[in-house]
Every structure is written in C-alpha cells, then in structure tokens.
Amino acid sequence: MLVTRRHPVSADAQPQTRATTRATTRPSTHPSARDNRRWERRYRRRILLTDIAVVVFSVFGAQLLRYGIDEDVQVRFRGPSEFELAYALLSSVIALGWLLCLSAAGSRDSKVFGVGSIEYKRVLTSTLATFGMFAVVAYLAKANVGRGYLLIALPVGLLLLLLGRWLWRKRLHRWRSEGRSVYRTLLIGDRVKSEHVAREIMRSPANGFWIVGAATQKGTSGELVEGVEVVAGFGGAMEAVDRLDADIVILTGSDDFHPAQVRDLSWQLENRDIDLVVAPTITDIAGPRIHTRPVSGLPLIHVELPTFGGRKYFLKRMLDLLGSAALMILASPVMLAVALAVKLTSRGPVFYSQERIGLNGRPFPMFKFRSMVQGADDQLRSLLDAQGTAEKPLHKVENDPRITPVGRFIRKYSLDELPQLFNVFLGTMSLVGPRPQRAAEVALYADSHHRRLLLKPGITGLWQVSGRSDLEWEDAIRLDLYYVENWSLVGDLVLLLKTVRTVIRPVGAH
C-alpha cells in the first residue's frame, strides 16, 4: 500500500549484489527536505530541456532530410474543406503535441526518477500515442504526409529520448553515490521488519533513500543495522521526524499500530509536507506483478502469480530458437577462430561438455570450448583442498593452473560459452535464465531454492551482469530466484543488452 505525493519506492528495481552494497551505502552529505525539493525541480527541468531538444531535432531534422530547405513544400489536406499546410508548421504541431503527451503520461514525474522501467515505458507509450493520433488524423483528413518524414522522426526521436533519460539516470546514480539527490528517510515499525526493510533498501543506493534513523516499539538505543540508529519509540516518532528533518517516512508494519493510528500519522505527515510509504512484507516481487485493488476503503495488494507456461513461455522459446540460430550464424567466424586456437595450442578436444541440472531437475550436457588442459576435472578436488574451499558451493580455483593461455582469454570475454548456443537451439537451455549449476551444487539447495529449476538455465542472466564468478552463493541463488519469479520478455531483452556491455568490459570472469 502506498500513500504518497511525490516519490514512493519503486517496486520493480532489480536486486543488487553485495559488492554494490559495499561500494556505497551511506551518503557523505546531509541534504535537507528543502534541498530535496530543489534537486527534484532542477532534475525535472533538465529532463524537460533535453526532451525539447530531442523532439525539435527529430521532427525538424526529419523534415530537413526528407525535403531539404525548400520553404514552399506543403501538406495537402482533402477533408471536408481542402487546404494546405506548410511542413514547418506541421512539424511545430507534432513537436508540441509530442511534448504535451510526454507530460500527460507522467514521464517526468519524480516517482519514476532513477529506478525501474516505468519511466522508459511512459516515454515509449506517449511517443507511440503521439504518432498514432497523428496517423489517425492524417488518414481522416486524407493528408498526403510523406511516409519517409514520419519513418525518420519516430524512431530517431524515440531512441534519442530513451538515450537522454538513460544518461540523466546514470548521472543521478552518480550523484546519489556521492550523497546528493537523496531522500532523508525514517523507518517506523517492528524492529525485525524495519531491519529487513533497511537491509533491502541499502542493497540499492541508486533508489536514493538515505535512512536517517528508525523508530521501534521499545525505542531502545543502538543500531538497527550498520549505520542506522534507533532514534525513538513509537511515541516519539513525530518528534524524530522533525529533529532529523526527514521528508519520507516508511511504515514497515507493526501489530501495535491500529488502523486509526496509521490514518492519524498520515494526517500529521501531510501537515508537514512529508510523504508516507507503507512497505508490504513481501520482497523480491517486481512491479508489474503488483497491483493495488481498493476494496471498501482498504488498499489491498494483488500479487500476480509467476508464469511458467502458456503463450508467454511459447514466445520465450521462439525468441530462444530464432535468437540462437541468428547468433550462431553471426558468430560462426569467431567460433571457427576460437576452435582453431584451442586445437593448435593444447592437446585435447576442441569442445568440452559437463553435466548440469536443467529444467525440473533434469541433467543435460552443457557445451563449451575447452579452456583447460586435458584431464582438468581430475585435478579439481586436490586444488580446492589446497586452498581450503573444497566444501564451499560455487567456488572457483584462484589462479587456476589448469587454464591454458588461450583459455584464459576466451574465458575473460565469455567466448568459451558460445557453443551453449547449440544447447539453446536444442532446447536444453535458454538465452536468458538462471545460472546452470552442477548436481553437487543442487544437492545443497534448501527447499525454496528448487524453484530456480522451474525455468531453463540460461547462457546469461542476472548473475552474469551482476558479478559473475565474484558472486557469493547466497547472492547467486537470490538473483536466480528473483529472475524466476519475475521474468518477462522485455526483461530478457534488457539482460541481453546488459550482457553485451559485460562481455565488452568484463568484471569477475575467471
């Protein structure tokens, strides 16, 4: 449930790894509520100016490319009354309508700043709505608008708008890592629930919530979590809000709170122009699966069930089939070069297969280019014993002597995994999915961990773009479970794009 006016927590932010949390969890400066409102206005103004520049450039640039600088070119309308309109005026109307649609869709709303895909979806929706309405009007008025003009303005404008939002988002994340452009946040609720919420928020500093304190039942002093102090009991919560200059209060839930007390709390915060966010006890559920359903004044939260079959799953299989076929054709020169390099530089076969556990716990052979010396599996146990990690799951040998020089290179850039495209084409793997694990690792699963076997393992996934071999066991399982519970075709495409960046700038590959 959410009661807010400016900036609630985005529910569709993806989980972050421990490495990210360590990098920056506490801002170094102390912004006030007034500063927050100022940075919001500045940030919104910068996005508006960027949108204006992109829309004007796209529309008038399309006109210039299609018709040059000829000022006499006209659009003829043959509706109830026939008339002509200069293209410059038509471009101005389209640009103005486009900007109005972006505003009406809430694409510059502070609630979508910095996290999640909602901002991008609103940009896409408003852009398609603009050109869709224009197409309908042009059809009804029998206007002879050049198709080339529209085919330039629409895709160029959309791509530049999305690029502009992405670049501003990256800058906002950098500001937040430096302690700027954040919201001073006070938690109120049970100590255990507040601790859970604090840890989840601090996993993702990019959300911009800087927790300045917590109010619990007993109000005992000490730390809630590292860096977050318990500053008051429930009775002193409003005094703590004023003293800490908070501009967001997150109610984490408490059996001691009567519904009337929550209502009174919201009224007191409203008088102070402070937002109230009510945090549900569910976590690792992406935004598209969460819907608020008001029933008799109760804002009930409806959580959609995850999808593991039907039309959506069929489309995922079609994406795998067509995508793997296309990638095999495009990557065939690279695969041939890698195969020759492996064959000519060390003894043994070019390909290597290892048994992994796939969909519904069924084993399958996973193909890779051989990156180690022949008989490397026989040496694994002794090497892990030597470094004292034989009993740890998901552990790699540090400075592994079994890796060949060519193998070290193809592992760094994930070229050894290209033969897994055959696995995808044959249907034992997916382009995007949970990390494919060995039977010994699956044997260590808790009961809840077996849910990651409800989808096919993937060549890439959240684990691939979040640290790869540097991930701890708990982080890898958590990321895979998050993916299984919230996967979507759009999310798969985003992860594929992020994988390209990870391969180009590899981090954590062994």
C-alpha positions in Angstrom: 0.0 0.0 0.0 1.2 3.5 -0.9 0.2 6.9 0.4 2.4 9.5 -1.4 2.5 12.6 -3.4 6.0 12.7 -4.9 8.3 9.8 -4.6 7.4 6.3 -3.4 9.7 3.3 -3.5 9.9 1.8 -7.0 8.8 -1.8 -6.7 10.4 -3.0 -9.9 14.0 -2.3 -9.1 16.2 -5.3 -9.6 18.1 -6.7 -6.6 21.8 -5.6 -6.2 24.8 -7.7 -5.2 26.8 -7.4 -2.0 29.6 -5.8 -3.9 27.4 -3.0 -4.9 26.2 -2.5 -1.3 29.7 -2.3 -0.1 30.7 0.2 -2.7 28.3 2.9 -1.5 25.6 2.6 1.2 25.8 5.8 3.1 25.8 9.3 1.6 28.6 11.6 2.8 26.5 14.8 2.9 23.4 15.8 4.8 20.7 17.1 2.5 17.6 18.7 3.9 14.0 18.3 2.8 14.2 21.7 1.1 17.3 20.6 -0.8 15.3 17.5 -2.0 12.5 19.6 -3.4 15.1 21.8 -5.2 17.0 19.0 -6.8 13.7 17.4 -7.9 12.8 20.7 -9.7 16.3 21.0 -11.2 16.3 17.4 -12.4 12.8 17.7 -13.9 13.8 20.9 -15.7 16.9 19.3 -17.2 14.9 16.4 -18.5 12.3 18.8 -20.0 15.1 20.8 -21.8 16.6 17.5 -23.1 13.1 16.4 -24.3 12.6 19.7 -26.1 16.0 19.5 -27.8 15.4 15.9 -28.9 11.9 16.4 -30.2 12.7 19.6 -32.1 15.9 17.9 -33.6 14.0 14.8 -34.6 11.0 16.4 -36.2 12.7 19.3 -38.0 15.7 17.1 -38.8 13.4 14.6 -40.5 11.8 17.5 -42.4 15.3 18.7 -43.5 16.5 15.3 -44.6 13.3 14.5 -46.5 12.6 17.8 -48.1 15.7 20.0 -47.7 15.3 23.7 -47.0 12.5 24.2 -49.5 10.1 26.5 -47.7 7.3 26.0 -50.3 6.7 22.3 -49.6 3.2 21.9 -48.4 0.9 19.2 -46.9 -2.4 19.0 -48.7 -5.5 18.1 -46.6 -8.5 16.8 -48.6 -11.1 16.5 -45.8 -14.4 18.3 -45.7 -12.6 21.5 -46.6 -9.4 21.3 -48.7 -6.4 23.3 -47.6 -2.6 23.2 -47.5 -0.3 23.5 -44.6 3.5 24.3 -44.6 5.6 21.4 -43.4 7.3 23.8 -40.9 4.0 24.5 -39.2 3.1 20.8 -39.3 6.4 19.9 -37.6 5.7 22.5 -35.0 2.3 21.0 -34.2 3.8 17.5 -34.0 6.6 18.6 -31.7 4.2 20.5 -29.4 1.8 17.5 -29.3 4.7 15.1 -28.6 5.9 17.2 -25.6 2.4 17.5 -24.3 1.9 13.7 -24.5 5.2 13.2 -22.6 4.0 15.5 -19.8 0.5 14.0 -19.7 1.9 10.5 -19.4 3.9 11.5 -16.3 7.2 10.7 -17.9 8.8 13.4 -15.8 7.1 12.5 -12.6 9.5 12.3 -9.6 8.0 8.9 -8.7 9.8 7.4 -11.7 13.2 9.1 -11.2 16.2 6.9 -11.1 14.9 3.3 -10.9 12.7 0.8 -12.7 11.4 0.7 -16.2 8.2 2.8 -15.7 9.9 6.0 -17.0 11.0 4.3 -20.2 7.6 2.7 -20.7 5.9 6.1 -20.4 8.3 7.6 -22.9 7.5 4.8 -25.3 3.8 4.9 -24.7 3.5 8.7 -25.1 5.6 8.7 -28.3 3.6 5.9 -29.9 0.4 7.7 -28.9 1.6 11.0 -30.5 2.3 9.4 -33.8 -0.7 7.1 -33.6 -3.1 10.1 -33.1 -1.4 12.0 -35.9 -1.8 9.0 -38.3 -5.5 8.8 -37.5 -6.0 12.5 -38.1 -4.0 12.4 -41.3 -6.0 9.4 -42.5 -9.4 11.0 -41.8 -8.2 14.3 -43.3 -6.8 12.5 -46.4 -3.4 14.3 -45.9 -0.5 13.4 -48.2 2.1 13.4 -45.4 5.4 11.8 -46.6 6.0 8.4 -45.0 9.7 9.0 -45.1 9.3 12.0 -42.9 7.5 10.0 -40.2 9.8 7.0 -40.6 12.7 9.2 -39.7 11.2 11.3 -36.9 9.6 8.5 -35.0 12.5 6.0 -34.5 15.2 8.7 -34.2 13.2 10.7 -31.7 12.2 7.7 -29.6 15.8 6.3 -29.4 17.2 9.8 -28.5 14.6 10.3 -25.8 15.4 6.9 -24.2 19.1 7.6 -24.5 18.6 11.0 -22.9 16.7 9.5 -20.0 19.3 6.8 -19.5 22.2 9.3 -19.5 20.4 11.5 -16.9 19.6 8.4 -14.8 23.3 7.4 -14.8 24.2 10.9 -13.7 21.6 10.8 -10.9 23.0 7.5 -9.7 26.5 9.0 -9.6 25.1 12.0 -7.6 23.4 9.6 -5.2 26.6 7.6 -4.7 28.2 10.9 -3.6 25.4 11.6 -1.2 23.5 14.1 -3.3 19.9 14.0 -4.6 18.7 11.6 -1.9 15.6 11.4 0.3 16.1 11.6 4.1 14.0 8.5 5.3 12.8 7.5 8.7 11.6 3.9 9.3 8.7 3.3 11.8 7.7 -0.2 12.8 8.7 -3.5 14.4 12.4 -3.8 14.9 12.7 -7.1 12.9 10.6 -5.8 10.0 12.4 -2.4 10.0 15.7 -4.2 9.9 14.6 -6.3 6.9 13.4 -3.2 5.0 16.6 -1.3 5.9 18.8 -4.0 4.5 16.8 -4.3 1.3 16.9 -0.5 0.7 20.6 -0.3 1.4 21.2 -3.0 -1.2 20.4 -0.5 -3.9 21.7 3.0 -3.1 20.5 4.1 -6.6 17.0 4.3 -5.2 18.0 7.4 -3.3 16.6 6.6 0.1 19.0 7.6 2.8 17.8 6.1 6.1 18.5 8.6 8.8 17.0 6.6 11.7 14.3 4.2 12.9 11.5 4.3 15.5 10.6 1.0 17.1 8.2 -0.2 19.8 10.7 0.0 22.7 12.8 2.7 21.2 16.0 1.3 22.7 19.2 3.0 21.7 21.7 1.2 19.4 21.9 0.3 15.8 19.1 -1.2 13.8 21.6 -2.2 11.1 25.1 -1.0 10.5 24.9 2.8 10.0 21.2 3.2 11.0 20.4 4.2 14.6 17.2 3.5 16.6 16.3 7.1 17.5 12.9 6.9 19.2 9.9 4.8 20.2 6.6 5.0 18.6 5.5 7.8 20.9 8.4 10.0 19.9 8.2 9.2 16.1 6.9 12.6 15.1 9.5 14.4 17.2 12.2 12.3 15.5 10.7 13.3 12.1 11.1 17.0 12.9 14.5 16.6 14.6 16.0 14.6 11.7 14.4 16.7 9.0 13.0 13.6 7.3 11.0 14.1 4.1 9.9 10.4 3.8 8.5 8.1 6.4 8.4 4.4 5.7 5.9 2.4 7.8 7.4 -1.1 8.0 4.4 -2.6 9.8 3.6 -3.3 13.4 0.9 -5.3 15.2 0.8 -2.5 17.7 -0.4 0.1 15.1 -4.2 0.4 15.0 -5.5 1.5 11.5 -6.7 4.7 13.1 -3.2 5.4 14.3 -1.8 5.0 10.8 -4.5 7.4 9.5 -3.6 10.0 12.2 0.1 9.5 11.3 -0.6 10.2 7.7 -2.5 13.4 8.6 0.4 14.7 10.8 2.8 14.0 8.0 0.6 15.7 5.5 0.7 18.9 7.6 4.5 18.7 7.4 4.5 18.0 3.6 6.2 14.7 4.3 5.5 11.5 2.2 4.3 8.3 3.8 5.3 5.0 2.3 3.8 1.7 3.7 6.1 -1.2 3.0 4.5 -4.6 2.5 6.1 -7.6 3.9 6.7 -9.2 0.5 10.1 -8.8 -1.2 11.7 -9.8 -4.5 8.5 -9.1 -6.4 8.8 -6.9 -9.4 6.5 -4.0 -10.0 4.5 -5.4 -13.0 3.2 -8.2 -10.8 1.9 -5.9 -8.1 -1.4 -4.1 -8.3 -3.4 -2.2 -5.7 -7.0 -3.2 -5.5 -9.2 -0.8 -3.4 -12.0 -2.8 -1.6 -14.3 -0.9 0.8 -11.6 1.6 1.6 -8.9 -1.0 2.0 -5.9 -0.7 -0.5 -5.4 -4.4 -0.9 -2.2 -5.5 -2.8 -2.8 -8.1 -5.5 0.3 -10.1 -6.5 0.1 -11.9 -9.8 1.4 -15.5 -10.0 4.7 -16.1 -11.9 4.3 -17.5 -15.4 5.9 -20.9 -16.3 3.8 -21.9 -19.3 1.3 -20.7 -21.9 1.7 -18.1 -24.6 4.3 -16.1 -22.8 6.5 -19.1 -22.3 6.0 -20.1 -26.0 7.2 -16.7 -27.1 10.3 -17.1 -24.9 11.0 -20.4 -26.7 10.6 -18.7 -30.1 13.0 -16.0 -29.0 15.5 -18.6 -28.0 15.1 -20.6 -31.2 15.4 -17.6 -33.6 17.9 -15.8 -31.5 20.3 -18.8 -31.1 20.1 -19.5 -34.9 20.9 -15.9 -35.8 23.7 -15.7 -33.2 25.3 -18.9 -34.4 25.3 -17.6 -38.0 26.8 -14.2 -36.9 29.3 -15.7 -34.5 30.4 -18.6 -36.8 33.7 -16.8 -37.9 34.6 -16.1 -34.2 33.7 -19.7 -33.2 35.9 -21.1 -36.0 38.8 -18.9 -34.9 38.4 -20.0 -31.3 38.2 -23.6 -32.3 41.4 -23.4 -34.3 43.2 -21.6 -31.5 42.1 -24.2 -28.9 43.1 -27.1 -31.2 46.5 -25.7 -32.2 47.7 -24.6 -28.8 47.0 -27.5 -26.5 46.3 -31.2 -26.6 42.7 -32.5 -26.3 39.3 -32.0 -27.9 38.1 -28.6 -29.0 34.8 -28.9 -27.2 34.1 -29.8 -23.6 30.8 -30.9 -22.1 29.9 -31.0 -18.5 26.7 -32.3 -16.9 24.5 -29.6 -15.5 21.0 -29.6 -14.0 18.3 -28.1 -16.1 14.5 -27.7 -16.3 12.7 -29.5 -13.5 15.9 -31.1 -12.3 16.8 -33.0 -15.4 20.5 -33.3 -16.2 21.9 -32.3 -19.6 25.3 -31.9 -21.2 26.4 -28.2 -21.4 28.8 -27.5 -24.3 31.8 -25.1 -24.1 35.0 -24.6 -25.8 37.8 -26.3 -23.9 39.7 -23.7 -21.9 41.7 -26.1 -19.6 44.3 -28.7 -20.1 43.1 -32.3 -20.8 42.1 -34.1 -17.6 41.4 -30.9 -15.7 38.4 -32.4 -13.8 40.7 -35.0 -12.1 42.8 -32.2 -10.6 39.9 -30.1 -9.2 39.4 -31.7 -5.8 43.1 -31.5 -4.9 43.3 -27.8 -5.9 40.2 -26.9 -3.9 41.7 -28.8 -0.9 44.9 -26.9 -1.3 43.1 -23.6 -1.0 40.7 -24.8 1.7 37.5 -24.3 -0.3 36.6 -27.9 -1.2 33.3 -27.8 0.8 32.1 -24.4 -0.3 29.5 -24.2 -3.1 30.0 -22.1 -6.2 33.7 -21.8 -5.5 36.4 -21.4 -8.2 40.1 -22.2 -8.0 42.0 -18.9 -7.7 44.8 -18.5 -10.2 43.8 -21.9 -11.7 46.9 -23.5 -13.2 44.8 -25.8 -15.4 43.6 -22.9 -17.6 45.6 -22.6 -20.9 46.7 -19.2 -22.2 44.1 -19.3 -24.9 41.6 -20.5 -22.3 42.3 -17.5 -20.1 41.5 -15.1 -22.9 38.3 -16.8 -24.1 37.0 -17.1 -20.5 37.6 -13.4 -19.9 35.4 -12.4 -22.8 33.0 -15.4 -22.4 33.9 -16.8 -25.8 34.2 -20.3 -24.3 30.4 -20.2 -23.8 29.5 -19.7 -27.4 28.8 -23.4 -28.0 26.0 -23.1 -25.5 24.0 -21.6 -28.4 23.6 -25.2 -29.6 22.1 -26.0 -26.2 19.6 -23.2 -26.6 18.8 -24.3 -30.2 18.2 -27.9 -29.0 16.0 -26.7 -26.1 18.1 -27.7 -23.0 19.0 -24.1 -22.2 17.6 -20.6 -22.8 19.3 -17.4 -23.9 18.4 -15.9 -20.5 17.7 -17.8 -17.4 19.1 -19.0 -14.0 22.7 -20.0 -13.7 23.3 -23.6 -14.9 24.7 -25.5 -11.8 26.2 -28.9 -11.2 24.5 -31.7 -9.4 26.7 -31.2 -6.3 25.6 -27.6 -6.0 21.9 -28.5 -6.5 22.3 -31.1 -3.7 23.0 -28.1 -1.3 19.7 -26.4 -2.1 17.2 -25.5 0.6 13.6 -26.4 -0.3 12.8 -22.9 -1.6 15.9 -22.9 -3.9 14.4 -25.7 -6.1 12.1 -23.0 -7.6 15.0 -21.9 -9.7 14.7 -25.2 -11.6 11.2 -24.1 -12.9 12.9 -22.3 -15.8 15.6 -23.5 -18.2 19.1 -22.3 -17.3 20.4 -19.5 -19.4 23.6 -18.5 -21.2 23.2 -15.2 -19.4 21.0 -13.8 -16.6 21.0 -11.6 -13.6 24.1 -13.4 -12.3 26.0 -12.7 -15.5 25.5 -8.9 -15.3 25.9 -8.7 -11.5 29.4 -10.0 -10.8 29.7 -13.4 -12.5 32.4 -15.5 -10.6 32.7 -13.0 -7.8 29.2 -13.7 -6.5 28.7 -15.4 -3.2 26.5 -18.5 -3.1 23.6 -16.6 -1.4 23.7 -13.8 -3.9 23.7 -16.1 -6.9 20.7 -18.0 -5.5 18.8 -14.8 -4.6 19.4 -13.3 -8.1 18.2 -16.6 -9.8 15.1 -16.8 -7.7 14.3 -13.2 -8.4 14.6 -13.8 -12.1 12.4 -17.0 -12.0 9.7 -15.1 -10.0 9.6 -12.0 -12.3 10.9 -13.0 -15.7 9.4 -11.2 -18.8 10.3 -11.0 -22.5 11.2 -7.3 -22.1 13.4 -8.1 -19.1 15.1 -10.8 -21.2 15.9 -8.3 -23.9 17.3 -5.8 -21.4 19.5 -8.5 -19.8 20.8 -9.5 -23.3 21.8 -5.9 -23.9 23.5 -5.7 -20.5 25.4 -8.9 -21.2 26.9 -7.3 -24.3 28.3 -4.5 -22.1 29.5 -7.0 -19.5 31.4 -9.0 -22.2 33.0 -5.9 -23.6 34.0 -4.7 -20.1 34.4 -8.0 -18.2 34.3 -7.9 -14.4 34.6 -11.1 -12.3 35.3 -13.6 -15.1 37.6 -16.4 -14.2 
